[in-house]
């Protein structure tokens, strides 16, 4: 009776735990603390995206290159966790590649940008108008001497050059020539001709933005910029808008960097704010570390009346005027952000710079419809497999087979409940693991039933046959299931992605099947035989 009571208590706990974690699947309107234990579906079942990334460690030492992939993997994982993707898969492949799987993601562009952004945050002083003019003149002079090495400029046709003001009007043809001569104006350099002065800033017309971006990214052009200076475009005010872009000449000296940043947070400006850059708009508030706050105070004190550009990945996000010395190490990054853009930027700043640049090698999008088809196919296979096994057990073992089918249903429910409880992810290999578990659970019960049959054949009573059958079969069941558990542990440790999902499902299924066979089913038998009128076992 003592054993029976402990067995009964464990069965009650087993059923209650299974029902608790399965409830969110059937009742989505449960309280949040309960509904959060919802089964997660993998990339192959709910759709999403998969990105293969290559880490560019060419500029690093051998030791730093080895650590770059590991460090970048950690940073990417932290960014994705903050982005809110449930159960992402992020793994190192080979020496320089990272595989990222994001199930359930729908904003593919935002996710990819979040992952690959280097996040090199820098604060730099903006050149005065006089300094900027001198830098541009020197760049013009250098480009004129190397014009043949800039295909984008050399390929400009006559019409383009006239628009840019690089050509004078045609001269009269010479007496011995039938063609007119085109004279290149020296009054305005090639690079300066791409820039016009706005009301407050230097600007590049929308039609010339692509050419300017190509020039700024050119390694030769970067060598022609005078030492101590750099030229950077400002972030577009609105995504996809056909608008001019501001351009800044900056001191190349980094006054503060991302390493000085303590935290960044997306905030929303009030509608009655006196600052038009934040009024009723999302922005990022940043707070410096203690040493960073000291630097920020010194920089603002030394450059009152000048402008301080906030540069992220070589693109200027804002360049506010320094009105006075700023203590406390607090600043704002403003711009025409959407709420999601501001949130993503705050995430990137909080997780730090990537150790080395990364570039996508391939991107695969798995649609939700394909995931739905996979769920239907997997569910159909599972139901058919379960039904056939249950039918066989009833036909071959009669009432005992029916008892076994009852525990088998609880076993499958237990697997799904445990995946939900521990935040696991169900994948197609996971469904295969559930189907395999069904077969293994039946195998344990077949061993028990055959041992009981043998004991009944030698003339033992049902109670004695039940005890002897379980005693003889238990050792074999423990041995076979423990070896399978070891194999599942090895798969989980050394496998990747779907293989680990299969290993988890298999391990949970083995534990559940052993409990159902050795505890749950035996209790059902003992409850059935506790009736004095039952003198036989239908087996």
RODO-2510 file (C-alpha; in nm, 4 decimals, decimal comma):
residues 539
     n   res          X          Y          Z
     1     x     0,0000     0,0000     0,0000
     2     x     0,2902     0,2305     0,0731
     3     x     0,4375     0,1701    -0,2723
     4     x     0,0970     0,2160    -0,4288
     5     x     0,0392     0,5484    -0,2542
     6     x     0,3748     0,6870    -0,3705
     7     x     0,3025     0,5607    -0,7189
     8     x    -0,0395     0,7225    -0,7148
     9     x     0,1013     1,0573    -0,5973
    10     x     0,3646     1,0580    -0,8713
    11     x     0,0974     0,9841    -1,1347
    12     x    -0,1189     1,2701    -1,0103
    13     x     0,1810     1,5075    -1,0333
    14     x     0,2621     1,3713    -1,3810
    15     x    -0,0928     1,4338    -1,5072
    16     x    -0,1208     1,7793    -1,3469
    17     x     0,2132     1,9004    -1,4845
    18     x     0,1258     1,7735    -1,8328
    19     x    -0,2170     1,9399    -1,8240
    20     x    -0,0719     2,2684    -1,6902
    21     x     0,1761     2,3126    -1,9753
    22     x    -0,0590     2,1849    -2,2461
    23     x    -0,3381     2,4260    -2,1434
    24     x    -0,1917     2,7302    -2,3311
    25     x    -0,2158     2,5329    -2,6556
    26     x    -0,5908     2,4887    -2,6144
    27     x    -0,6741     2,8116    -2,4287
    28     x    -0,4754     3,1099    -2,5673
    29     x    -0,6528     3,3638    -2,3430
    30     x    -0,4952     3,2406    -2,0225
    31     x    -0,3111     3,4862    -1,7905
    32     x     0,0251     3,6045    -1,9230
    33     x     0,2309     3,4192    -1,6609
    34     x     0,0633     3,0978    -1,7755
    35     x     0,0266     3,1610    -2,1474
    36     x     0,4003     3,2338    -2,1855
    37     x     0,4632     2,8593    -2,1637
    38     x     0,3502     2,8164    -2,5206
    39     x     0,5123     2,5637    -2,7500
    40     x     0,7546     2,7293    -2,9876
    41     x     0,7832     2,6167    -3,3468
    42     x     1,1136     2,5972    -3,5309
    43     x     1,2151     2,7669    -3,8554
    44     x     1,0940     2,4724    -4,0640
    45     x     0,7456     2,4830    -3,9071
    46     x     0,6578     2,8527    -3,8708
    47     x     0,8780     3,0095    -4,1372
    48     x     1,1360     3,2827    -4,0898
    49     x     1,4811     3,3508    -4,2265
    50     x     1,8236     3,1910    -4,2320
    51     x     2,1403     3,3956    -4,2868
    52     x     2,4901     3,2622    -4,3484
    53     x     2,7481     3,5236    -4,2445
    54     x     3,1166     3,5561    -4,3279
    55     x     3,3463     3,7265    -4,0744
    56     x     3,6104     3,9471    -4,2381
    57     x     3,9127     3,9117    -4,0106
    58     x     4,1720     4,0186    -4,2699
    59     x     4,2731     4,3246    -4,0686
    60     x     4,3234     4,1339    -3,7421
    61     x     4,6125     3,9407    -3,5938
    62     x     4,5990     3,5598    -3,5988
    63     x     4,4910     3,5450    -3,2332
    64     x     4,2269     3,8166    -3,2715
    65     x     4,0966     3,6494    -3,5881
    66     x     4,0383     3,3259    -3,3955
    67     x     3,8411     3,5130    -3,1306
    68     x     3,6501     3,7339    -3,3756
    69     x     3,3966     3,4681    -3,4748
    70     x     3,3266     3,3712    -3,1120
    71     x     3,2880     3,7326    -3,0001
    72     x     3,0729     3,8278    -3,2983
    73     x     2,8518     3,5242    -3,2326
    74     x     2,7930     3,6407    -2,8735
    75     x     2,7136     3,9963    -2,9844
    76     x     2,4735     3,8763    -3,2556
    77     x     2,2995     3,6461    -3,0067
    78     x     2,2528     3,9338    -2,7608
    79     x     2,1142     4,1613    -3,0324
    80     x     1,8655     3,8971    -3,1490
    81     x     1,7557     3,8240    -2,7913
    82     x     1,6824     4,1935    -2,7415
    83     x     1,5078     4,2019    -3,0813
    84     x     1,2596     3,9489    -2,9427
    85     x     1,3094     3,6435    -3,1660
    86     x     1,1978     3,3279    -2,9862
    87     x     1,4546     3,0480    -2,9756
    88     x     1,7000     3,1627    -3,2476
    89     x     1,9724     2,9267    -3,3627
    90     x     2,3177     3,0902    -3,3889
    91     x     2,6126     2,8623    -3,4603
    92     x     2,9724     2,8869    -3,5689
    93     x     3,0479     2,7078    -3,8962
    94     x     3,4096     2,6363    -3,9769
    95     x     3,6697     2,9007    -3,9010
    96     x     3,5009     3,2168    -4,0281
    97     x     3,1273     3,1634    -4,0759
    98     x     2,8175     3,2026    -3,8583
    99     x     2,4787     3,0466    -3,9317
   100     x     2,1791     3,2407    -3,7943
   101     x     1,8250     3,0988    -3,8014
   102     x     1,5396     3,3266    -3,6939
   103     x     1,2048     3,1454    -3,6718
   104     x     0,8922     3,3577    -3,6865
   105     x     1,0649     3,6747    -3,8135
   106     x     0,8572     3,8751    -4,0629
   107     x     1,0570     4,1998    -4,0928
   108     x     1,3467     4,0407    -4,2781
   109     x     1,5257     4,3647    -4,3690
   110     x     1,5271     4,4953    -4,0117
   111     x     1,6578     4,1635    -3,8780
   112     x     1,9392     4,1466    -4,1337
   113     x     2,0426     4,5088    -4,0752
   114     x     2,0447     4,4513    -3,6996
   115     x     2,2742     4,1520    -3,7373
   116     x     2,5301     4,2880    -3,9811
   117     x     2,5622     4,6456    -3,8478
   118     x     2,9175     4,6969    -3,7223
   119     x     2,7970     4,9619    -3,4730
   120     x     3,1138     5,1729    -3,4658
   121     x     2,9912     5,4731    -3,2643
   122     x     3,2136     5,7820    -3,2686
   123     x     3,1866     6,1472    -3,1704
   124     x     3,3820     6,3870    -3,3945
   125     x     3,4096     6,7645    -3,4223
   126     x     3,2682     6,9188    -3,7422
   127     x     3,5048     7,1415    -3,9403
   128     x     3,4346     7,5139    -3,9568
   129     x     3,3188     7,6510    -4,2985
   130     x     3,6677     7,7848    -4,3708
   131     x     3,8357     7,4549    -4,2808
   132     x     3,5792     7,2621    -4,4842
   133     x     3,6441     7,4804    -4,7915
   134     x     4,0186     7,4243    -4,7643
   135     x     3,9722     7,0463    -4,7348
   136     x     3,7445     7,0373    -5,0400
   137     x     3,9925     7,2407    -5,2483
   138     x     4,2744     7,0013    -5,1618
   139     x     4,0528     6,7018    -5,2520
   140     x     3,9695     6,8681    -5,5872
   141     x     4,3374     6,9195    -5,6615
   142     x     4,4235     6,5585    -5,5763
   143     x     4,1361     6,4165    -5,7816
   144     x     4,2338     6,6262    -6,0875
   145     x     4,5792     6,4699    -6,0762
   146     x     4,4328     6,1194    -6,0513
   147     x     4,1099     6,1524    -6,2545
   148     x     4,1841     5,8437    -6,4634
   149     x     4,1780     5,6252    -6,1551
   150     x     3,8168     5,7131    -6,0722
   151     x     3,5984     5,5291    -6,3249
   152     x     3,2819     5,6863    -6,1837
   153     x     3,4128     6,0385    -6,2587
   154     x     3,5987     5,9557    -6,5782
   155     x     3,2829     5,7970    -6,7204
   156     x     3,0766     6,1144    -6,6830
   157     x     2,9531     6,2104    -7,0280
   158     x     2,9427     6,5601    -7,1642
   159     x     2,5886     6,6241    -7,0474
   160     x     2,6678     6,5140    -6,6926
   161     x     2,9689     6,7432    -6,6795
   162     x     2,7692     7,0385    -6,8057
   163     x     2,5116     6,9778    -6,5326
   164     x     2,7861     6,9673    -6,2712
   165     x     2,9381     7,2882    -6,4080
   166     x     3,2617     7,1202    -6,5111
   167     x     3,2469     7,2445    -6,8707
   168     x     3,2625     7,5904    -7,0162
   169     x     3,0631     7,6712    -7,3316
   170     x     3,2074     7,5377    -7,6503
   171     x     3,4743     7,7558    -7,8145
   172     x     3,4849     7,8473    -8,1789
   173     x     3,6519     7,5752    -8,3864
   174     x     4,0086     7,6385    -8,4888
   175     x     4,0810     7,7151    -8,8544
   176     x     4,2484     7,3770    -8,9143
   177     x     3,9935     7,1774    -8,7088
   178     x     3,6345     7,0844    -8,7821
   179     x     3,5562     6,9996    -8,4174
   180     x     3,4925     7,2394    -8,1341
   181     x     3,7155     7,2230    -7,8280
   182     x     3,5728     7,1459    -7,4832
   183     x     3,7421     7,3395    -7,2077
   184     x     3,7213     7,2072    -6,8501
   185     x     3,6556     7,4833    -6,6035
   186     x     3,9208     7,5316    -6,3378
   187     x     3,6981     7,7615    -6,1362
   188     x     3,5249     7,4707    -5,9653
   189     x     3,6792     7,1336    -5,8885
   190     x     3,5213     6,8008    -5,9742
   191     x     3,4486     6,6970    -5,6160
   192     x     3,3239     7,0414    -5,5093
   193     x     3,0858     7,0397    -5,8044
   194     x     2,8977     6,7520    -5,6426
   195     x     2,8388     6,9674    -5,3336
   196     x     2,6281     7,2787    -5,2975
   197     x     2,5878     7,5059    -4,9986
   198     x     2,2483     7,4937    -4,8315
   199     x     2,1024     7,7316    -4,5780
   200     x     2,3052     7,5803    -4,2977
   201     x     2,4944     7,2745    -4,4251
   202     x     2,6753     7,1452    -4,7286
   203     x     2,4470     6,9244    -4,9355
   204     x     2,4590     6,6711    -5,2159
   205     x     2,1704     6,6685    -5,4619
   206     x     1,9677     6,3482    -5,4727
   207     x     2,0809     6,2712    -5,8294
   208     x     2,4457     6,2774    -5,7163
   209     x     2,4105     6,0852    -5,3884
   210     x     2,4899     5,7450    -5,5431
   211     x     2,8056     5,8857    -5,7068
   212     x     2,9105     6,0499    -5,3804
   213     x     2,8601     5,7240    -5,1874
   214     x     3,0738     5,5413    -5,4403
   215     x     3,3504     5,7981    -5,4063
   216     x     3,3482     5,7984    -5,0260
   217     x     3,3756     5,4182    -5,0216
   218     x     3,6660     5,4190    -5,2693
   219     x     3,9953     5,3300    -5,0989
   220     x     4,1944     5,5604    -5,3315
   221     x     3,9674     5,8546    -5,2563
   222     x     4,0218     5,8002    -4,8842
   223     x     4,3969     5,8399    -4,9348
   224     x     4,3405     6,1724    -5,1142
   225     x     4,1540     6,3298    -4,8219
   226     x     4,3981     6,5525    -4,6275
   227     x     4,5382     6,3964    -4,3117
   228     x     4,3365     6,4700    -4,0016
   229     x     4,0030     6,5024    -4,1858
   230     x     3,7249     6,2853    -4,3242
   231     x     3,4137     6,3407    -4,5351
   232     x     3,0865     6,1717    -4,4345
   233     x     2,7283     6,1829    -4,5568
   234     x     2,4507     6,2401    -4,3071
   235     x     2,1797     5,9801    -4,2641
   236     x     1,8818     6,0224    -4,4949
   237     x     1,5952     6,2051    -4,3279
   238     x     1,3360     5,9597    -4,4593
   239     x     1,3842     5,6073    -4,5922
   240     x     1,3389     5,5902    -4,9686
   241     x     1,2723     5,9645    -5,0067
   242     x     1,4122     6,1425    -5,3133
   243     x     1,5838     6,4160    -5,1161
   244     x     1,9194     6,5862    -5,0957
   245     x     2,1661     6,4579    -4,8374
   246     x     2,3759     6,6651    -4,5997
   247     x     2,7508     6,6109    -4,6109
   248     x     3,0042     6,6994    -4,3415
   249     x     3,3779     6,7530    -4,3231
   250     x     3,4862     6,6101    -3,9884
   251     x     3,8007     6,5986    -3,7841
   252     x     3,9260     6,2409    -3,7981
   253     x     4,0112     6,2516    -3,4272
   254     x     3,7682     6,0375    -3,2270
   255     x     3,6672     6,2361    -2,9207
   256     x     3,4483     5,9575    -2,7758
   257     x     3,3641     5,6075    -2,8966
   258     x     3,1193     5,3265    -2,8293
   259     x     3,3467     5,1944    -2,5545
   260     x     3,2647     5,5081    -2,3533
   261     x     2,8918     5,4334    -2,3718
   262     x     2,7149     5,2931    -2,0640
   263     x     2,3668     5,2441    -2,2078
   264     x     2,1336     5,3579    -2,4823
   265     x     1,7548     5,3753    -2,4681
   266     x     1,4820     5,4523    -2,7194
   267     x     1,2554     5,7313    -2,5950
   268     x     0,9648     5,9260    -2,7394
   269     x     0,9603     6,3047    -2,7250
   270     x     0,6574     6,4850    -2,5888
   271     x     0,4390     6,6806    -2,8293
   272     x     0,5051     7,0084    -2,6447
   273     x     0,8859     6,9743    -2,6549
   274     x     1,0707     7,2923    -2,7567
   275     x     1,3217     7,0883    -2,9596
   276     x     1,1762     7,0126    -3,3063
   277     x     1,4201     6,7212    -3,3437
   278     x     1,2507     6,5277    -3,0616
   279     x     0,8966     6,6720    -3,0455
   280     x     0,6564     6,3826    -3,0836
   281     x     0,9357     6,1756    -3,2377
   282     x     1,1360     5,8716    -3,1266
   283     x     1,5015     5,9287    -3,0446
   284     x     1,7857     5,7533    -2,8606
   285     x     1,9090     5,8862    -2,5297
   286     x     2,2602     5,7775    -2,4387
   287     x     2,4472     5,7814    -2,1107
   288     x     2,8253     5,7682    -2,0814
   289     x     3,0370     5,5696    -1,8417
   290     x     3,2221     5,7637    -1,5723
   291     x     3,5372     5,8131    -1,7817
   292     x     3,3272     5,8780    -2,0915
   293     x     3,1337     6,1486    -1,9054
   294     x     3,4622     6,3211    -1,8214
   295     x     3,5687     6,3084    -2,1873
   296     x     3,2295     6,4393    -2,2990
   297     x     3,2505     6,7296    -2,0559
   298     x     3,6027     6,8169    -2,1732
   299     x     3,5104     6,7949    -2,5421
   300     x     3,2051     7,0170    -2,5053
   301     x     3,4007     7,2678    -2,2964
   302     x     3,6825     7,2909    -2,5536
   303     x     3,4496     7,3239    -2,8538
   304     x     3,1749     7,5643    -2,7450
   305     x     3,0224     7,7211    -3,0561
   306     x     3,1284     7,4308    -3,2761
   307     x     2,9312     7,1248    -3,3791
   308     x     2,9828     6,7684    -3,2561
   309     x     2,8849     6,4934    -3,5018
   310     x     2,7498     6,1608    -3,3793
   311     x     2,8808     5,9078    -3,6325
   312     x     2,7678     5,5476    -3,6567
   313     x     2,9422     5,3207    -3,9084
   314     x     3,0849     5,6262    -4,0929
   315     x     2,7391     5,7827    -4,1329
   316     x     2,6506     6,1036    -3,9479
   317     x     2,3270     6,0681    -3,7521
   318     x     2,3191     6,4199    -3,6140
   319     x     2,5562     6,7130    -3,5678
   320     x     2,4193     6,9452    -3,2976
   321     x     2,5773     7,2737    -3,1931
   322     x     2,7643     7,2807    -2,8631
   323     x     2,6035     7,5684    -2,6755
   324     x     2,7900     7,5164    -2,3492
   325     x     2,9918     7,2688    -2,1462
   326     x     2,7784     6,9597    -2,0826
   327     x     2,8322     6,7699    -1,7598
   328     x     2,6789     6,4349    -1,6672
   329     x     2,7625     6,2438    -1,9833
   330     x     2,4131     6,2460    -2,1375
   331     x     2,3321     6,3078    -2,5037
   332     x     2,0694     6,2345    -2,7678
   333     x     2,0846     6,0792    -3,1129
   334     x     1,8065     6,2339    -3,3172
   335     x     1,6802     6,1879    -3,6703
   336     x     1,3699     6,0916    -3,8612
   337     x     1,3515     5,7497    -3,6965
   338     x     1,0573     5,5172    -3,6974
   339     x     0,9937     5,3562    -3,3598
   340     x     1,1355     5,0240    -3,4817
   341     x     1,4481     5,1924    -3,6235
   342     x     1,5138     5,3748    -3,2968
   343     x     1,4635     5,0519    -3,1007
   344     x     1,7011     4,8594    -3,3285
   345     x     1,9676     5,1317    -3,3025
   346     x     1,9418     5,1294    -2,9218
   347     x     1,9855     4,7498    -2,9263
   348     x     2,2944     4,7755    -3,1455
   349     x     2,4517     5,0438    -2,9255
   350     x     2,3831     4,8477    -2,6071
   351     x     2,5398     4,5271    -2,7409
   352     x     2,8598     4,6957    -2,8549
   353     x     3,0705     4,6894    -3,1695
   354     x     3,1283     4,3780    -3,3738
   355     x     3,4913     4,2689    -3,3397
   356     x     3,5259     4,2343    -3,7180
   357     x     3,2966     4,3292    -4,0086
   358     x     3,0560     4,0638    -4,1339
   359     x     2,8823     4,0203    -4,4670
   360     x     2,5914     3,7949    -4,5628
   361     x     2,6968     3,5049    -4,7848
   362     x     2,3419     3,3799    -4,8413
   363     x     1,9955     3,4565    -4,7102
   364     x     1,7056     3,2117    -4,7231
   365     x     1,3467     3,3096    -4,6550
   366     x     1,1089     3,0335    -4,5473
   367     x     0,7476     3,1379    -4,5904
   368     x     0,4798     3,0718    -4,3327
   369     x     0,2815     2,8696    -4,5893
   370     x     0,5682     2,6213    -4,6233
   371     x     0,5790     2,5934    -4,2442
   372     x     0,2039     2,5284    -4,2354
   373     x     0,2412     2,2495    -4,4917
   374     x     0,5215     2,0978    -4,2826
   375     x     0,3047     2,1061    -3,9690
   376     x     0,0179     1,9373    -4,1509
   377     x     0,2456     1,6683    -4,2954
   378     x     0,4205     1,6041    -3,9637
   379     x     0,0950     1,5999    -3,7668
   380     x    -0,0619     1,3635    -4,0175
   381     x     0,2361     1,1270    -3,9970
   382     x     0,2275     1,1357    -3,6164
   383     x    -0,1460     1,0664    -3,5944
   384     x    -0,1295     0,7796    -3,8457
   385     x     0,1692     0,6261    -3,6682
   386     x     0,0058     0,6581    -3,3266
   387     x    -0,3252     0,5162    -3,4501
   388     x    -0,1629     0,2119    -3,6140
   389     x     0,0455     0,1343    -3,3053
   390     x    -0,2555     0,1669    -3,0756
   391     x    -0,4677    -0,0541    -3,3012
   392     x    -0,1985    -0,3217    -3,3105
   393     x    -0,1631    -0,3235    -2,9316
   394     x    -0,5394    -0,3639    -2,8784
   395     x    -0,5681    -0,6444    -3,1342
   396     x    -0,2650    -0,8338    -3,0046
   397     x    -0,2776    -0,7713    -2,6286
   398     x    -0,6512    -0,7049    -2,5866
   399     x    -0,7411    -0,5193    -2,2641
   400     x    -0,3735    -0,4859    -2,1628
   401     x    -0,3099    -0,3228    -2,4997
   402     x    -0,5903    -0,0771    -2,4290
   403     x    -0,4299     0,0118    -2,0941
   404     x    -0,1039     0,0688    -2,2764
   405     x    -0,2718     0,2938    -2,5360
   406     x    -0,4111     0,5071    -2,2531
   407     x    -0,0629     0,5675    -2,1086
   408     x     0,0815     0,6225    -2,4569
   409     x    -0,1477     0,9227    -2,5131
   410     x    -0,0254     1,0728    -2,1843
   411     x     0,3341     1,0068    -2,2902
   412     x     0,2951     1,2056    -2,6140
   413     x     0,1242     1,4862    -2,4187
   414     x     0,4090     1,4838    -2,1652
   415     x     0,6694     1,5340    -2,4412
   416     x     0,4876     1,8360    -2,5845
   417     x     0,4253     1,9766    -2,2348
   418     x     0,7946     1,9518    -2,1406
   419     x     0,9014     2,1266    -2,4623
   420     x     0,6656     2,4113    -2,3706
   421     x     0,7778     2,4145    -2,0058
   422     x     1,1507     2,4503    -2,0831
   423     x     1,1091     2,6854    -2,3789
   424     x     1,2078     2,4184    -2,6287
   425     x     1,1378     2,4407    -2,9998
   426     x     0,9440     2,1846    -3,1979
   427     x     1,0962     2,1136    -3,5389
   428     x     1,0387     1,8523    -3,8080
   429     x     1,3192     1,6364    -3,6620
   430     x     1,1476     1,6870    -3,3253
   431     x     0,8264     1,5427    -3,4661
   432     x     1,0339     1,2500    -3,5928
   433     x     1,1673     1,2109    -3,2386
   434     x     0,8115     1,1949    -3,1011
   435     x     0,7153     0,9265    -3,3537
   436     x     1,0298     0,7291    -3,2678
   437     x     0,9449     0,7600    -2,8971
   438     x     0,6038     0,6078    -2,9616
   439     x     0,7728     0,2994    -3,1038
   440     x     1,0210     0,2799    -2,8179
   441     x     0,7427     0,3148    -2,5566
   442     x     0,5566     0,0259    -2,7155
   443     x     0,8768    -0,1777    -2,7181
   444     x     0,9084    -0,1465    -2,3379
   445     x     0,5469    -0,2511    -2,2885
   446     x     0,5853    -0,5464    -2,5258
   447     x     0,8718    -0,6727    -2,3107
   448     x     0,6578    -0,6433    -1,9961
   449     x     0,3537    -0,8092    -2,1548
   450     x     0,5562    -1,1018    -2,2896
   451     x     0,7174    -1,1603    -1,9493
   452     x     0,3734    -1,1574    -1,7830
   453     x     0,2464    -1,4051    -2,0411
   454     x     0,5367    -1,6390    -1,9655
   455     x     0,4620    -1,6239    -1,5932
   456     x     0,0914    -1,6935    -1,6544
   457     x     0,1800    -1,9911    -1,8748
   458     x     0,3668    -2,1596    -1,5876
   459     x     0,0531    -2,1340    -1,3692
   460     x     0,1160    -1,8225    -1,1593
   461     x    -0,1680    -1,6060    -1,0364
   462     x    -0,2273    -1,2691    -1,2074
   463     x    -0,0746    -1,0790    -0,9121
   464     x     0,2356    -1,3007    -0,9045
   465     x     0,2682    -1,2931    -1,2830
   466     x     0,2467    -0,9134    -1,2781
   467     x     0,5200    -0,8789    -1,0128
   468     x     0,7486    -1,1339    -1,1778
   469     x     0,6930    -0,9911    -1,5273
   470     x     0,7862    -0,6393    -1,4197
   471     x     1,0858    -0,7641    -1,2193
   472     x     1,2255    -0,9532    -1,5200
   473     x     1,1550    -0,6811    -1,7786
   474     x     1,2618    -0,3779    -1,5747
   475     x     1,6375    -0,4445    -1,6012
   476     x     1,6221    -0,4794    -1,9796
   477     x     1,4099    -0,1653    -2,0117
   478     x     1,6499     0,0372    -1,7954
   479     x     1,9543    -0,0808    -1,9923
   480     x     1,8087    -0,0115    -2,3377
   481     x     1,6683     0,3282    -2,2457
   482     x     1,9810     0,4458    -2,0638
   483     x     2,1976     0,3675    -2,3667
   484     x     1,9547     0,5635    -2,5853
   485     x     1,9694     0,8531    -2,3389
   486     x     2,3484     0,8540    -2,3685
   487     x     2,3186     0,8664    -2,7470
   488     x     2,0707     1,1571    -2,7177
   489     x     2,3130     1,3415    -2,4877
   490     x     2,5941     1,3015    -2,7420
   491     x     2,3694     1,4284    -3,0232
   492     x     2,2726     1,7310    -2,8148
   493     x     2,6326     1,8115    -2,7200
   494     x     2,7885     1,7822    -3,0649
   495     x     2,4885     1,8334    -3,2933
   496     x     2,3603     2,1601    -3,4355
   497     x     2,0181     2,3114    -3,4963
   498     x     1,7547     2,0475    -3,5843
   499     x     1,9779     1,7636    -3,4584
   500     x     1,9710     1,9117    -3,1076
   501     x     1,5938     1,9495    -3,1310
   502     x     1,5671     1,5813    -3,2190
   503     x     1,7936     1,4889    -2,9261
   504     x     1,5885     1,6909    -2,6746
   505     x     1,2599     1,5445    -2,7940
   506     x     1,4027     1,1926    -2,7887
   507     x     1,5420     1,2316    -2,4345
   508     x     1,2154     1,3725    -2,2954
   509     x     1,0222     1,0957    -2,4715
   510     x     1,2424     0,8249    -2,3208
   511     x     1,1945     0,9605    -1,9685
   512     x     0,8190     0,9812    -2,0224
   513     x     0,7930     0,6328    -2,1737
   514     x     0,9878     0,4764    -1,8852
   515     x     0,7596     0,6434    -1,6317
   516     x     0,4467     0,5396    -1,8201
   517     x     0,5641     0,1788    -1,8597
   518     x     0,7120     0,1143    -1,5146
   519     x     0,4870     0,3327    -1,2960
   520     x     0,1687     0,4489    -1,4702
   521     x     0,0782     0,1243    -1,6478
   522     x     0,1635    -0,0902    -1,3472
   523     x    -0,0642     0,1179    -1,1267
   524     x    -0,3475     0,0684    -1,3754
   525     x    -0,2887    -0,3083    -1,3665
   526     x    -0,2830    -0,3147    -0,9857
   527     x    -0,5990    -0,1046    -0,9660
   528     x    -0,7671    -0,3447    -1,2112
   529     x    -0,6555    -0,6553    -1,0165
   530     x    -0,7514    -0,5061    -0,6816
   531     x    -1,1066    -0,6214    -0,7560
   532     x    -1,1431    -0,9723    -0,5994
   533     x    -1,3588    -1,0820    -0,8912
   534     x    -1,0736    -1,0322    -1,1404
   535     x    -0,8924    -1,3636    -1,1546
   536     x    -0,7483    -1,3278    -1,5076
   537     x    -0,5548    -1,0728    -1,7071
   538     x    -0,6677    -1,0053    -2,0630
   539     x    -0,3277    -1,0224    -2,2269
***
